[in-house]
């Protein structure tokens, strides 16, 4: 029996290791291509894996032609705005739907769920018209606008609040707390792990958002990393080293964030029961 368990464990580890290597191959290919010449990057010879000469030309070209500091700034401002707005609105809405009883609650929550069931592209035209009417096109606020409220975050926080015992609220009311004080001082602090999970998901989704930034921002000084990389395809064409160098530079902020908040990433995803 012990030998059978050990064999199963070895097989599982081999499968997981193979999956990990498979997921790392595209990232390693991006790094190696960034240091190759154009002829090596476009060669049909499958055995040319490592560059013959490790070149920095691609990095020099993209750094010279692209203002990465400005792109980092625009992207981080968009992420910060969306995370703050999503956590704030989802926390309050989740508490209202999960713990309060009011007329029309179930109908309103059904509308929230409906937003999760349909493709997000359906809302692009109405959101664009709203941004245009507000006069905030080509601005940071236009990038943040779709993330002011989040149906997924509302659902996630609602489930978190519903998992808390009712005794906490009853004890708080016996001590003289009203609804606002109960929410702010008792219930909200107990859902920090779910807030972290929501912040993680919002960060990842905002970082890789491509369609919305390209629609609302036509000026280069308000572009994000994703939209700037998309525009590079027309500028550099088949110059894959430049494209991969720019993509590698664009990954730096997310890699740094993950290295510093690795524990929170893992705990938040495990708590939410989801995956990226």
N, C-alpha and C positions, 0 to 999 in steps of 0.2 A: 504493500500500500504506500509506504514512504517513497519507494523508488518510482511509483506511478505519479505521485504528487510532484516529485522533483522533475520528472520528465515533462509533465504538463507545464510546470513553471518555466522550464528552459524554453519550451516551444513558444510560450506566450512572450517571453522576453525577446526571443529572436524575431517574432512578428512585430513587436513594438519597435525594436531597433531598426528593422527594415522600413517600417512606416516613417520613423524619424529621419532616416537617411533620405528617403524619397522626398520628404518635405523640405530638406535642406538643399537638395540638388539645384533647384531653380535659383536660390539665393547665392550658392557657390558659383553657379554659371554666370550670374550677374557680376559678381566680383571679378572673376577671371576675364570676362569679356571686356570689362572696363579698362583693363591693362593691356589688351591686345591691340594690334593694328587692324585696320579695316579689312585687309585681305585675310588675316587670320580669323577674324570674327565671322566673315562671310564664306569661309572655306567649307567645301562639302566633305572634307576629310574628317571623319569622326574621331581620329586619333589625336587631333590637335586640341588638347585639353588645356595645357599650360601655355602661356604666351612665351614665344621664343625670347623676346626681350620685354621686360616689364616697363611699360611706357606710362608716362604721366600726361601725355599730350591731350588725352580726352578730358581729364580733369581741368587742365589749364584752360582749354577752350570753353567749357561750360561755365566755369567760374568767371571767366572774362566776359562772357556774353549774357549771363544771368545773374541777377541780384539776389543771391540766396538769403542774405540777411533780411531783406524785405519780404521774401517769400516765407521765411520762418516766422517773421513777425505777424504777417497776415494769417497764417495758418494757426499759430498759437492763440491769437486773439479770437479767432473763430471758435477754436476748441474750448477756450476758457469761457466764452460767452454762452455757448451751447450747454456746457456742463453745469454752470451755475444756474441757468434758466431751467434746465431739465430737472435737476435735483430739487430746486425750490418748488416748482409747480407740481411735480409728480409726488413730492412728499405731502403737500397739502391736499391734493386731489385724492391720493391714495388713502389718506386718513379719512377723508370725508366719505368715500365710497366703501371703505372697509369697516368703519366703526360707528358712523353716524347713521341715523334713520330719518329720512326726509322724503317728501312726496316726489315721485319721479326718479328716485335714485337708480333703480334697476334699468329704467329706460335710458337714462343718461349714460350709464356704464355700458349698456349695449351699443350705444353710438361710439363709445371709445373702442370697444372691441371690433366694431365694424371697420375702423380705421386701420386696424392691424390685419384685417382679412383681405384688403384690397391693395394693389400695387401702389407704391408711393408716387409713381409718375403721374397718377390721376390728379394729384393735388398741385402739380407744378404750375399749371396755367393759373388757377385761382390765386396761388401764393405769389406768382409773378405780378399779377394785376394788383394785388394788395400792396406789394412793395413799390410798384410803379406809382400808384395813387398816393402813397405816403412820401414819395420823392426821395427814397433812400437807395436808389440804384447806384451801383459802383461805390459801395461803402461797406464797412465792416458789419454794420447793423443788418445789411441785406444778407450777408453770409450767415449771420446768427438766426435770422428770422424763422426758418423752418424748425429750429430746435427750441423755440420758446416754450412749446408744450410737446409732450411725448406720450403717445398712447401706450407704448411698451413700458415706459417708466411708471406710468400710472398703474398699469396692471401689476407690475413687479412690486411696487410699494404697497398696493392694496393687499396683495397676498401676504406680504410681510406683516402688515398690521393685523390682518385676520388671524395670524398665527400667534399673536400675543394673548395672554390670559385676560379675561374680563375683570379679574380681581384687582388688577392694577388701576383700572379706571374707577372702579367702585371705591377703592381706598383713597384715591386722589380726590374724589368728590366728597367723601366723608371728611377729608381734611380741608374742605372749602375751596378747592380748585374749580374754576369754570372750564368750559370746553377748550378755550385757547391755552390756558395754563396746563391743562392735562396733556394737550398735544405737544406743547413746546418743551415742558420740563420732564414729562414722564414717558410719553410714547415715542416721540421722535428720536431721542437718544438711543432707544433700544433697537432702532432699525438702521444703525450706522453701516452695518455690513451690506445691507441691500442698497444703501446710498452709494457706497463704494463700488458695488457691482454696476449700478446704473452709470456712475461716472466713467467706469472703464469702458462699458459698451458705447457710451456717447462719444468718448474720446476716439475710439477706433473707427466708429462710423463717420464722425466728422473729419477725421484725418484722411480717409480714403474717399470722401465725397467728391465726385467729379462733375456730375451733370449740373447741379445747382450753381456752383461757383462760375461755371462757364456761361450760364444763362444770364445771371444778374450782374456779372462784372465783365465788362468788355475792355476795361483799362488795365494795362499791365501792372501798374503800381498797386492794384488791389487784388491781384491774382494770388491763388494759393498754390501750394506745391503740386497738388494733383492736376490742377488746370494748366499750370505752367509746363508740366511734363507732357501733357496731352498735346499742347501746342508745339512742343519740340519735334514731334513726328513729321510735321510739315517742314520744319526748318532744317533738320539734319537728315531726313529720309532714311537711307540704309546705313548711315554711320552709327552702327550699333555700339561701338565703344563710347561715343559721346552720350548716347541715350542711357546706357547702363551706368556710366559715371554719374550722370545727373540723378538717376534713380537711387543709386547708392548714397549720394549726398543727401537726398530727400529722406532716406530712412534713418538718418542719424538722430533726429529728435525723438522718434518713437523708440529707438534702441536705448537711448539714454534714459528716457522715462521708464522703460521696462526694467532696466538695470537698477534704478533707484527704488522702484515700487514693485519689484517682483513679487514680494510676499503679499502685498495688497491685491495684485492682479490675480494670483492663484486663489486667495481666499475669497475674493469677490466673485470670481467665476464659479467656484465650488459652491458658494452660498446660493447663487442665483439658479444653479442647476442648468446653466446654459453653456454655450460654446461660441467661440469667435469664428 
